[in-house]
């Protein structure tokens, strides 16, 4: 019962899980936060700081 219907073994599933949790999620988190910060920075350069 190591193979499922789709042909994905338990080790393949573990490898994908580790890839997602160790590599993909942190990289995406950094990209999203830095992209938002960049957008705020550019908007403040164009529109001026908040409150003015």
Buried (B, 14 or more C-beta within 10 A) or exposed (E): EEEEEEEEEEEEEEEEEEEEEEEEEEEEEEEEEEEEEEEEEEEEEEEEEEEE
